[in-house]
Amino acid sequence: MSRPAGDAAGRLLAFALWLLPAARYDWGLAMRAELAHLERPAARLRFAFGCVRAAAVQPAALRRLALSAGVAGAVTLLLAGGVTYPAARLELAGLLSVVVLLAWRGGRPGLLGPVRPSRTARVVRTTGFAVACAYLLVAFLDHRGPQPLGSGDGLLPGMITLVLYLVATLAMTARASTARSVTLMSGIVAGLVAGSACFALMPFERALPPLAEHLPGNGAWLIAALVAAPAAAMIVVALSTRDALQTVVALMCAGAVCAGVVAVLGYGAFLLFPDQMPSLVPLNAGPPDVRRALSRLEAGDEYVAALIWGCLLVGVLSSLIRPAVRGRTRVLRAATITGACLVLLAAPTGHVDAAVAAVLAATTTGMLTLVSAAHDLRRSGTTTARITSRR
Amino acid sequence: MLRALAADPSEWRYGYELGREVDLKAGSLYPILMRLADRGLLESSWEKAPVAGRPPRHLYRLTGAGLEAAAEVAARADSAAERDRPGTRRSLRGAW
């Protein structure tokens, strides 16, 4: 008579099965069947331990274990680490859940995964998650203990932007993405260069002159870098792919990364060097820690513009990285591009509210285009399979 | 492992029994079997007539490519043993 699977060995084997990736599921069943034929408890336990060891050395299982350990660590920090304001705790827990959900979805076939078998795609995806985790850690450290302004202000826009960027990163590095490795790499490098140049050229909160003023030639050469980096990316991509869409994708990618870099540097400066930053509020605004917090909030407001541009570009990018097979997807893509054009018209003419509304609309339709394109792909895959099976 | 599987190439073997024969615990046995299967050297099948009340077990045997690999490994091992035999140059050099 076989032993029940609910003993210690059975439970260990169930854990081994949980660790094994889906592609190795048959091996897990084979282990379970072997265990069912063992009678002596010691032999069963030894065998089950061995199976856990065999499952744990699979790369996918190691990733799963690392993810679980990271989540457990983050949740513990969040609950026990002194984030006192319920709203901030709720927002941070929400962001953590979304990042974990995206990490899980990114490993499964579909809209966001699995990752393309290319080193560039893996590096870009890993960097995306590293940035998200760093943001979570900074936000957590920043909201520990009593807050001078009394709540977790300023978290939500950053969180929404981060999630949008993460979704775009996963979609661009997924197997079904049409963005090639050269497109990704050229766009990202150009965005990093252009973002740093742009930040140096911007006046700092209307209180400090641009950093570029202290550089040789007043940093005029940075303007050349700002223009040349995306142009170089476009040329490199055009020459290597001979595809106009890839060239546009590289440009959008450069723009989104550039906006992200400007926002992170602008907001991060107040976090990293609070004592060197100028006070943007009058002296009678309160004690030093309150003035510092208010100054940071003001700085955040200023750099929200970069985040808004970033969201728009991520929306347009998302609408371009999957082939639009069906009419509905093509309409959504056209709406996204039209929305982006409206923003370009409204923002310089001072119609800020209209520009923000157009950004929201374009970002939403951009994401819907991505979902719709993935649906198209699934449907066309099913149709192809049906036709093939009929033959 | 290859030698054990190649001893009777037509026979299907159980994983646990194979592990006991080559003195490998499950933690080492299954990763080796998985790698052999991934490289197309091992084929597997489910037991056709399992013991009543117990699930069918996985059975393993070498493929054609697996048999060739086993023969190659055996030949390499034989030539290494020949080199290390007492009285050969290498073992004399080692004796110094």
Chai-1 contact restraints between the chains, C-beta under 6 A:
chainA,res_idxA,chainB,res_idxB,connection_type,confidence,min_distance_angstrom,max_distance_angstrom,comment,restraint_id
A,S2,B,G53,contact,1.0,0.0,6.0,A-B,restraint_1
A,S2,B,R54,contact,1.0,0.0,6.0,A-B,restraint_2
A,A30,B,H58,contact,1.0,0.0,6.0,A-B,restraint_3
A,A33,B,P55,contact,1.0,0.0,6.0,A-B,restraint_4
A,A33,B,R57,contact,1.0,0.0,6.0,A-B,restraint_5
A,E34,B,G15,contact,1.0,0.0,6.0,A-B,restraint_6
A,E34,B,Y16,contact,1.0,0.0,6.0,A-B,restraint_7
A,E34,B,R57,contact,1.0,0.0,6.0,A-B,restraint_8
A,A36,B,R54,contact,1.0,0.0,6.0,A-B,restraint_9
A,A36,B,P55,contact,1.0,0.0,6.0,A-B,restraint_10
A,H37,B,R54,contact,1.0,0.0,6.0,A-B,restraint_11
A,F47,B,A26,contact,1.0,0.0,6.0,A-B,restraint_12
A,G50,B,K25,contact,1.0,0.0,6.0,A-B,restraint_13
A,G50,B,A26,contact,1.0,0.0,6.0,A-B,restraint_14
A,G50,B,G27,contact,1.0,0.0,6.0,A-B,restraint_15
A,C51,B,A26,contact,1.0,0.0,6.0,A-B,restraint_16
A,R53,B,G27,contact,1.0,0.0,6.0,A-B,restraint_17
A,A54,B,A26,contact,1.0,0.0,6.0,A-B,restraint_18
A,A54,B,G27,contact,1.0,0.0,6.0,A-B,restraint_19
A,A54,B,Y30,contact,1.0,0.0,6.0,A-B,restraint_20
A,A54,B,P31,contact,1.0,0.0,6.0,A-B,restraint_21
